Amino acid sequence: MVLILYALMRDGSIVMLKKKVWLLGCNLMLLTPLAYALDIIPEDISAWTEKGGVLSTTSSITWEEQNQIAVIGVSKVNGTYYLFYLAGFDGCWNSDGDSNHQSVGLATSTDGINFTKYVSNPVLKPHDFVPVSSHEEGIRTGYVQYVPSKSKFYGYFGVESPGGQSSCDFGGGSALCECNIEVDAAVYLATSDDGINWVVDGAVSGTYAAPGNEVYASGWVHDGTNFGLYITTAQGGSNKAASKGVDPLNLNELGDVPVLRFGWSGVDAYLHDDNNTITLIYEPDGGTHPGVKNDNLYFATTHLDDMMNVQNERVVSTTGDERNIIFRDGDEWKWYYSDEADEYNNVIKLRTYPAAGLLPPKPPSNITVENVTVQ
């Protein structure tokens, strides 16, 4: 008997493989390692269906009374959608729990559209990571997702704390505070079993935690074994760097990624069905890329086994979105993004695209066979 296999290669070509196999009872013995076909994110945004806003700030809630909100993660677990967001930032910070301390909130939904905010938000505050001593503290970035093989939520957070001085006198009746003081920053890891109760595991080791630096978490993926993380080093060029490893707190630093050298904005990452190919999604706001300042939304391709090699960079929209979380939800693509009307006025929106009949089913992590026919 001949088994015909079709493998989608990295360059987009399809290769047909033939291999003799033996049937032993009900077991099929394969003699060739196989590649699973890629799930392809539709890149024509005009073909997506806009669903409108799904989450915004609530002025009556003290910590999020500012109008800036950003989606930092969406996961579907046992039929429930968990949407994590950042709120509470207007360019300056106040004392713990105030509206200007950017923190993490949680909202849940049964349909991915109608979300209810957790009544005891925020689920993570800056001072879960760093002590109170000045205005300039906050969870500046966050990237959260559920890791099925670990049965818990993982989040990487870029957290600022004062460096070298304290600009607030919290012992007096009227504290005199200043913004934009010197800060330290580090990329922290926190985990949760339910999305509500979080354990701060600590700062990710390496140069990313060096005093006096401004470093922020960017997108990350997990293939069942390895974590692959991108970070932004905002101070001194707004570079992007990559790291990878089994231990999420002790990743191996791979170095700078020159192709991604642009402004303050981060990078979102989507891991495809082959458990290796990654789509990077970014808007290079605040920098020059590639050569002129622009507000475009870009896609690019890389791989977990070579995160430094970024290929096929392309513009997918002439209007960038602040944050972009894309995932395949059964027979539908869901794309959550932060639409910024002006600098401090955001709303989280959703666009969808049908996936039924266009994509292979999501395989178990240890299965790599696709498009098999037996003759």
PLY file of the C-alpha trace (Angstrom):
ply
format ascii 1.0
element vertex 375
property float x
property float y
property float z
element edge 374
property int vertex1
property int vertex2
end_header
0.00 0.00 0.00
1.21 3.52 -0.82
0.58 6.50 1.42
0.48 9.87 -0.36
1.41 12.84 1.81
1.22 16.53 1.02
3.44 18.92 2.98
3.22 22.72 2.85
6.76 24.10 2.84
7.91 27.42 4.34
8.14 29.05 0.91
4.48 28.25 0.18
5.12 25.32 -2.18
3.37 21.99 -1.72
5.41 18.80 -1.85
3.85 15.36 -2.45
5.54 12.50 -0.64
4.94 8.80 -1.31
5.89 6.12 1.20
5.17 2.43 1.56
3.48 1.54 4.83
2.36 -1.62 6.55
-1.01 -2.07 8.20
-0.71 -3.97 11.48
-4.24 -4.55 12.70
-5.62 -1.02 13.07
-2.23 0.67 13.37
-0.66 2.66 10.54
3.13 2.78 10.67
4.64 5.91 9.10
8.30 5.92 8.12
8.65 9.63 7.22
8.35 12.67 9.54
5.51 14.83 8.23
4.74 18.54 8.21
1.29 19.82 9.09
-0.34 22.34 6.75
-0.29 25.93 7.92
-3.39 27.78 8.99
-3.30 31.05 7.07
-4.52 34.31 8.63
-6.55 36.26 6.00
-4.60 39.47 5.40
-7.16 41.53 3.45
-8.70 43.49 6.31
-11.50 44.78 4.04
-12.77 41.18 3.78
-13.22 40.90 7.54
-16.56 41.69 9.20
-16.35 44.51 11.73
-18.35 43.72 14.86
-17.71 47.05 16.57
-16.68 47.78 20.13
-16.65 44.98 22.71
-15.02 46.76 25.67
-14.26 50.31 26.78
-13.35 52.09 29.99
-16.00 52.87 32.60
-15.83 56.41 33.98
-17.49 55.42 37.26
-14.72 52.88 38.00
-11.93 54.87 39.66
-8.90 53.02 38.34
-10.09 53.10 34.70
-11.79 56.49 34.51
-9.27 57.55 31.87
-10.34 56.69 28.30
-7.29 54.64 27.37
-7.73 50.86 27.16
-5.69 48.18 25.38
-6.33 44.48 24.81
-3.38 42.38 26.02
-4.74 38.87 25.61
-7.79 36.81 24.66
-8.10 33.08 25.35
-10.99 30.64 25.18
-11.03 28.08 27.99
-13.86 25.56 28.41
-16.27 27.70 26.43
-15.48 30.96 28.22
-13.59 33.85 26.61
-11.11 35.61 28.88
-10.17 39.11 27.71
-7.36 40.87 29.58
-6.87 44.61 29.21
-4.72 47.50 30.41
-6.36 50.69 31.66
-5.61 53.65 33.92
-2.91 55.62 32.12
-2.78 59.27 30.99
0.97 59.86 30.95
1.46 60.25 34.69
0.92 58.08 37.75
-0.44 58.65 41.25
-0.63 56.62 44.45
-1.55 52.95 44.57
-5.05 52.27 43.27
-5.55 55.68 41.66
-6.87 56.10 38.14
-3.42 56.89 36.78
-1.78 53.63 37.81
-2.02 51.46 34.71
-3.23 48.01 35.78
-4.67 44.79 34.36
-8.38 44.07 34.20
-10.32 40.94 33.20
-13.59 40.60 31.29
-15.32 37.33 30.37
-17.86 36.29 27.76
-19.70 33.23 26.47
-19.88 34.45 22.86
-16.69 36.50 22.44
-18.70 39.67 21.85
-20.63 40.55 25.00
-18.11 40.88 27.83
-18.66 41.41 31.55
-15.89 42.97 33.61
-14.75 41.13 36.71
-16.31 42.90 39.67
-13.07 43.02 41.69
-10.80 44.38 38.96
-7.94 45.10 38.62
-6.54 41.59 38.87
-2.94 42.90 38.73
-1.61 46.30 39.82
1.87 47.83 39.46
2.45 47.43 43.16
1.97 43.70 42.93
5.39 43.96 41.24
7.09 47.10 42.63
6.76 49.29 45.77
5.04 52.68 45.86
7.48 55.59 45.82
6.57 57.96 42.98
4.26 58.76 40.09
6.31 56.97 37.49
5.20 53.40 38.01
2.91 51.22 35.97
2.33 48.03 34.01
3.29 49.54 30.68
2.81 46.41 28.55
1.27 42.98 29.00
0.84 39.83 26.90
-1.38 37.13 28.40
-2.53 33.77 27.09
-3.68 30.39 28.33
-1.19 27.55 27.89
-3.16 24.27 27.65
-0.18 22.00 28.39
0.36 23.92 31.65
-3.37 24.33 32.45
-2.87 27.96 33.45
-2.60 31.52 32.20
0.85 32.98 31.65
1.53 36.69 31.36
4.68 38.65 30.56
4.50 42.25 31.77
6.72 45.28 31.26
6.67 47.06 34.62
8.19 50.46 35.45
9.42 51.50 38.89
11.35 54.59 40.04
15.07 54.54 39.45
17.53 56.60 41.45
15.10 58.98 43.08
11.71 59.36 44.70
9.56 62.27 43.56
6.73 61.81 46.07
6.55 62.45 49.78
3.81 60.06 50.83
4.42 60.85 54.50
3.11 64.40 54.25
-0.36 65.77 53.92
0.19 67.16 50.42
2.66 65.16 48.39
4.67 66.98 45.74
5.13 64.62 42.80
6.57 64.90 39.33
6.15 62.95 36.13
8.79 61.58 33.76
11.45 60.98 36.37
14.21 58.46 35.83
12.81 54.93 35.87
13.91 51.34 35.95
11.93 48.67 34.17
11.89 44.91 33.95
9.93 42.16 32.23
8.02 40.19 34.84
6.28 36.83 34.67
2.99 36.12 36.46
0.77 33.03 36.31
-2.83 32.19 37.20
-5.03 29.11 37.31
-8.28 31.02 36.84
-7.34 34.38 35.32
-8.35 36.14 38.56
-5.82 35.12 41.20
-2.26 35.72 40.04
1.15 34.73 41.37
4.03 37.06 40.45
6.88 34.67 39.71
9.50 37.40 39.37
11.57 39.28 36.81
12.83 37.43 33.76
16.57 36.98 34.20
19.18 38.59 31.98
20.04 42.07 30.74
16.33 42.82 30.43
16.25 43.56 34.16
19.26 45.93 34.20
18.72 49.11 36.28
18.26 52.30 34.29
16.87 50.53 31.23
13.37 50.77 29.83
12.37 47.31 28.65
8.89 46.04 27.93
7.34 42.68 27.17
6.16 42.03 23.63
4.45 39.02 22.07
5.32 35.45 22.97
4.40 31.91 21.96
4.60 28.44 23.51
4.88 25.22 21.51
4.19 22.85 24.38
7.82 22.88 25.48
9.55 26.17 24.71
8.57 29.77 25.41
9.61 32.25 22.72
9.48 35.91 23.84
10.07 39.22 22.07
10.87 42.32 24.12
11.16 46.06 23.38
14.18 47.97 24.63
12.67 51.43 24.34
15.59 53.48 25.60
18.38 54.06 23.12
16.77 53.06 19.84
13.58 51.18 20.60
15.13 47.87 19.57
13.42 44.51 19.65
15.15 41.42 20.98
14.25 37.73 21.20
14.72 35.02 23.80
13.66 31.40 24.12
13.73 28.56 26.61
11.89 25.91 28.59
11.99 27.82 31.89
9.81 30.93 31.42
11.81 32.85 34.04
15.24 31.95 32.68
15.12 32.32 28.92
18.15 32.19 26.66
18.74 35.61 25.11
19.11 35.35 21.34
19.93 39.00 20.72
18.67 42.03 18.81
16.33 41.66 15.80
17.33 44.54 13.47
14.32 44.18 11.15
12.03 45.04 14.06
13.97 48.15 15.08
11.32 50.85 15.36
9.46 53.03 17.92
7.90 52.28 21.25
5.16 49.95 20.09
5.38 46.23 20.67
4.98 43.07 18.61
2.10 40.57 18.74
2.81 36.94 17.84
0.59 34.12 16.52
1.87 30.52 16.47
0.54 28.47 13.54
-0.61 24.86 13.43
2.81 23.53 12.46
3.91 24.58 15.98
6.86 26.50 14.54
5.81 29.24 12.09
4.99 32.57 13.74
3.15 35.56 12.29
4.36 38.82 13.83
1.90 41.73 13.87
3.01 45.26 14.63
2.46 48.95 14.05
5.79 50.85 14.22
4.29 53.91 15.89
6.81 56.43 17.19
9.66 55.36 14.95
10.92 55.25 11.38
10.25 51.99 9.59
11.23 51.21 6.95
12.83 54.62 6.52
9.81 56.89 6.92
7.52 57.55 9.86
4.21 55.82 9.24
1.13 54.39 10.89
0.87 51.19 8.82
-0.01 47.78 10.23
2.56 45.14 9.29
2.68 41.35 9.19
5.94 39.40 9.01
6.93 35.73 9.28
9.45 34.03 11.52
9.88 30.63 13.17
10.27 29.49 16.75
13.43 27.58 15.84
14.94 30.79 14.38
13.26 33.83 15.94
15.97 36.17 14.66
15.19 35.50 11.00
12.21 37.71 10.14
10.93 37.22 6.58
8.28 38.48 4.17
7.43 41.73 5.90
4.28 43.21 4.34
1.78 46.01 4.96
-1.72 44.66 5.56
-3.37 48.00 6.30
-2.51 51.67 5.88
-4.10 52.40 9.26
-2.41 50.67 12.18
-4.17 49.34 15.27
-2.55 49.74 18.68
-2.78 46.10 19.83
-3.82 43.03 17.84
-4.80 39.63 19.24
-5.75 37.11 16.54
-6.78 33.52 17.08
-8.81 30.81 15.36
-11.99 30.00 17.23
-13.34 26.81 15.65
-14.86 27.82 12.30
-14.11 31.53 12.75
-11.10 33.81 12.99
-11.37 36.42 15.74
-9.27 39.58 15.66
-9.41 41.80 18.74
-7.72 45.17 18.46
-7.44 48.51 20.23
-8.81 51.30 18.06
-7.33 54.64 19.08
-9.49 57.63 18.15
-6.89 59.95 19.65
-3.89 59.57 21.95
-5.90 58.89 25.12
-9.21 57.63 23.75
-9.38 53.93 22.92
-11.96 51.19 22.54
-11.39 47.45 22.08
-13.07 46.19 18.91
-13.59 42.85 17.17
-13.48 41.78 13.53
-14.21 38.23 12.30
-13.62 36.05 9.25
-15.11 32.61 8.45
-12.64 29.74 8.73
-14.96 26.80 8.01
-13.81 24.70 5.06
-10.69 26.79 4.56
-8.43 25.38 7.23
-7.42 21.98 8.56
-8.64 21.09 12.04
-6.36 22.06 14.91
-4.21 18.94 15.46
-3.13 17.49 18.78
0.35 18.76 19.65
1.95 15.39 18.88
0.20 14.77 15.51
1.69 16.18 12.30
-0.15 14.36 9.51
-2.39 16.21 7.03
-4.02 15.51 3.64
-3.53 11.72 3.75
-5.01 9.37 1.14
-4.57 5.59 1.01
-4.36 3.68 -2.28
0 1
1 2
2 3
3 4
4 5
5 6
6 7
7 8
8 9
9 10
10 11
11 12
12 13
13 14
14 15
15 16
16 17
17 18
18 19
19 20
20 21
21 22
22 23
23 24
24 25
25 26
26 27
27 28
28 29
29 30
30 31
31 32
32 33
33 34
34 35
35 36
36 37
37 38
38 39
39 40
40 41
41 42
42 43
43 44
44 45
45 46
46 47
47 48
48 49
49 50
50 51
51 52
52 53
53 54
54 55
55 56
56 57
57 58
58 59
59 60
60 61
61 62
62 63
63 64
64 65
65 66
66 67
67 68
68 69
69 70
70 71
71 72
72 73
73 74
74 75
75 76
76 77
77 78
78 79
79 80
80 81
81 82
82 83
83 84
84 85
85 86
86 87
87 88
88 89
89 90
90 91
91 92
92 93
93 94
94 95
95 96
96 97
97 98
98 99
99 100
100 101
101 102
102 103
103 104
104 105
105 106
106 107
107 108
108 109
109 110
110 111
111 112
112 113
113 114
114 115
115 116
116 117
117 118
118 119
119 120
120 121
121 122
122 123
123 124
124 125
125 126
126 127
127 128
128 129
129 130
130 131
131 132
132 133
133 134
134 135
135 136
136 137
137 138
138 139
139 140
140 141
141 142
142 143
143 144
144 145
145 146
146 147
147 148
148 149
149 150
150 151
151 152
152 153
153 154
154 155
155 156
156 157
157 158
158 159
159 160
160 161
161 162
162 163
163 164
164 165
165 166
166 167
167 168
168 169
169 170
170 171
171 172
172 173
173 174
174 175
175 176
176 177
177 178
178 179
179 180
180 181
181 182
182 183
183 184
184 185
185 186
186 187
187 188
188 189
189 190
190 191
191 192
192 193
193 194
194 195
195 196
196 197
197 198
198 199
199 200
200 201
201 202
202 203
203 204
204 205
205 206
206 207
207 208
208 209
209 210
210 211
211 212
212 213
213 214
214 215
215 216
216 217
217 218
218 219
219 220
220 221
221 222
222 223
223 224
224 225
225 226
226 227
227 228
228 229
229 230
230 231
231 232
232 233
233 234
234 235
235 236
236 237
237 238
238 239
239 240
240 241
241 242
242 243
243 244
244 245
245 246
246 247
247 248
248 249
249 250
250 251
251 252
252 253
253 254
254 255
255 256
256 257
257 258
258 259
259 260
260 261
261 262
262 263
263 264
264 265
265 266
266 267
267 268
268 269
269 270
270 271
271 272
272 273
273 274
274 275
275 276
276 277
277 278
278 279
279 280
280 281
281 282
282 283
283 284
284 285
285 286
286 287
287 288
288 289
289 290
290 291
291 292
292 293
293 294
294 295
295 296
296 297
297 298
298 299
299 300
300 301
301 302
302 303
303 304
304 305
305 306
306 307
307 308
308 309
309 310
310 311
311 312
312 313
313 314
314 315
315 316
316 317
317 318
318 319
319 320
320 321
321 322
322 323
323 324
324 325
325 326
326 327
327 328
328 329
329 330
330 331
331 332
332 333
333 334
334 335
335 336
336 337
337 338
338 339
339 340
340 341
341 342
342 343
343 344
344 345
345 346
346 347
347 348
348 349
349 350
350 351
351 352
352 353
353 354
354 355
355 356
356 357
357 358
358 359
359 360
360 361
361 362
362 363
363 364
364 365
365 366
366 367
367 368
368 369
369 370
370 371
371 372
372 373
373 374
